Amino acid sequence: MHKIEKIIEEDLTDIPLGILISIIQRTRMMYLNSGMKSLNVTASQSRYLIALFKKEGQTQEDLATHFYIDKGAVARGVKKLEDNGFICRKTDPENRRRYLLYITDEGKALMPEIRAVISDWEEVMNKDFTEAEKQQMSDFLKKLTIKGLNKLRDTEENFK
């Protein structure tokens, strides 16, 4: 039996919320990676492209903070995007040791396809929910995100 069918057939009642969220995130990333493979962009890299498309001139640190991702992971993703010609770095005129990131025309050309893959996923995931249910789920997830970040902050402060 394929492992997807095995998980689907299981009683998910006893699986902790964090594991369920993790499964959703991992399956999303796998789906997006598959859908973007022909673009030579990964799901992780696509979030940087989208962020730079919306607001150019951000730093790697800005992206790391915004997505709550390790700076090293952002650096690797940004390097790959730069190597592929999808973004470029320019020296910050206010701080010559810092680089600002900009999406190139090649990167901008990918946006409709990237958005289509993401929209396909979102459409499938939201298909059976009313607008009120989608809003309620979004509100719940935002609350959980804030609680998780606060718990981590409090824990880190205890280890100083």
C-alpha positions in Angstrom: 0.0 0.0 0.0 1.3 3.4 -0.9 2.2 5.5 2.2 -0.3 8.3 1.2 -3.2 5.8 1.2 -2.0 4.4 4.5 -2.0 7.8 6.2 -5.4 8.7 4.6 -7.0 5.5 5.9 -5.6 5.9 9.4 -7.7 7.4 12.2 -6.1 10.8 12.6 -7.9 11.5 15.9 -4.8 10.9 18.1 -2.3 12.8 16.0 -1.2 16.0 17.7 -2.1 19.3 16.1 1.5 20.1 15.4 2.0 16.9 13.5 -1.1 17.6 11.4 0.2 21.1 10.6 3.6 19.6 9.7 2.0 17.1 7.3 0.0 19.9 5.6 3.2 22.0 5.2 5.3 19.1 3.9 2.7 18.0 1.4 2.3 21.6 0.3 6.0 22.0 -0.3 6.2 18.7 -2.1 3.3 19.7 -4.4 4.8 23.1 -5.1 8.2 21.7 -5.7 6.7 19.3 -8.3 4.7 22.0 -9.9 7.7 24.4 -10.1 10.3 22.0 -11.2 10.2 23.0 -14.8 10.7 26.7 -13.7 14.0 25.7 -12.0 12.6 27.2 -8.7 11.8 25.4 -5.5 8.9 26.2 -3.2 11.2 27.8 -0.7 12.8 29.9 -3.3 9.4 31.0 -4.7 8.5 32.7 -1.4 11.6 34.9 -1.8 10.7 35.8 -5.4 7.2 36.6 -4.3 8.4 38.8 -1.5 10.8 40.7 -3.8 8.2 41.0 -6.5 5.9 42.7 -3.9 8.7 44.8 -2.4 12.1 45.1 -4.0 15.2 46.3 -2.2 15.0 43.9 0.8 18.0 42.3 2.4 18.5 38.6 3.1 18.0 39.5 6.8 14.6 41.1 6.0 13.6 37.8 4.3 14.8 35.7 7.1 12.9 37.8 9.6 9.7 37.9 7.6 9.5 34.2 7.0 11.1 33.2 10.3 13.7 31.2 8.6 17.4 30.6 9.4 19.7 33.2 7.7 21.8 30.4 6.2 18.8 28.8 4.5 17.8 32.2 3.1 21.4 32.8 1.9 21.5 29.4 0.1 18.1 30.1 -1.6 19.0 33.6 -2.6 22.4 32.4 -4.0 20.6 29.8 -6.2 18.1 32.4 -7.4 20.9 34.8 -8.2 22.9 32.0 -10.0 19.8 31.3 -12.1 19.4 35.0 -13.0 16.0 35.4 -11.2 17.3 38.0 -8.7 20.3 40.4 -8.4 22.1 42.0 -5.5 23.0 45.7 -5.4 25.1 47.4 -2.8 23.1 49.4 -0.3 24.0 53.1 -0.9 23.5 53.7 2.8 25.6 50.8 4.0 28.2 49.6 1.5 28.7 46.3 3.4 25.0 45.3 2.8 23.3 44.1 -0.3 19.7 44.8 -1.4 17.9 42.2 -3.4 15.9 42.9 -6.6 13.9 40.6 -8.8 15.1 40.5 -12.5 12.9 40.5 -15.6 13.5 36.7 -15.8 12.3 36.4 -12.2 9.2 38.6 -12.9 8.4 36.4 -15.9 8.0 33.4 -13.6 5.4 35.0 -11.3 2.3 34.0 -13.3 3.3 30.3 -13.3 4.4 30.4 -9.7 1.1 32.0 -8.6 -0.8 29.4 -10.7 0.8 26.5 -8.9 0.2 28.1 -5.5 -3.4 28.9 -6.5 -4.0 25.3 -7.6 -2.9 24.1 -4.2 -5.0 26.7 -2.3 -8.0 25.9 -4.4 -7.9 22.2 -3.6 -7.2 22.9 0.1 -10.1 25.4 0.4 -12.6 23.6 -1.9 -15.1 22.4 0.7 -15.0 25.3 3.1 -17.3 28.3 3.2 -15.9 31.8 3.2 -16.7 32.0 6.9 -14.9 28.7 7.6 -11.9 29.8 5.7 -11.8 33.1 7.6 -12.2 31.2 10.9 -9.4 28.8 10.1 -7.1 31.6 9.1 -7.9 33.4 12.4 -7.2 30.2 14.4 -3.9 29.6 12.6 -2.8 33.2 13.1 -3.6 32.8 16.8 -1.6 29.6 17.0 1.3 31.2 15.2 1.4 34.1 17.7 1.2 31.6 20.6 4.0 29.5 19.2 6.2 32.5 18.6 5.5 33.8 22.1 6.2 30.5 23.7 9.5 30.2 21.8 10.5 33.8 22.8 9.7 33.0 26.5 11.6 29.8 26.3 14.7 31.5 24.7 14.6 34.1 27.4 14.7 31.4 30.1 17.9 30.0 28.6 19.8 33.2 28.5 
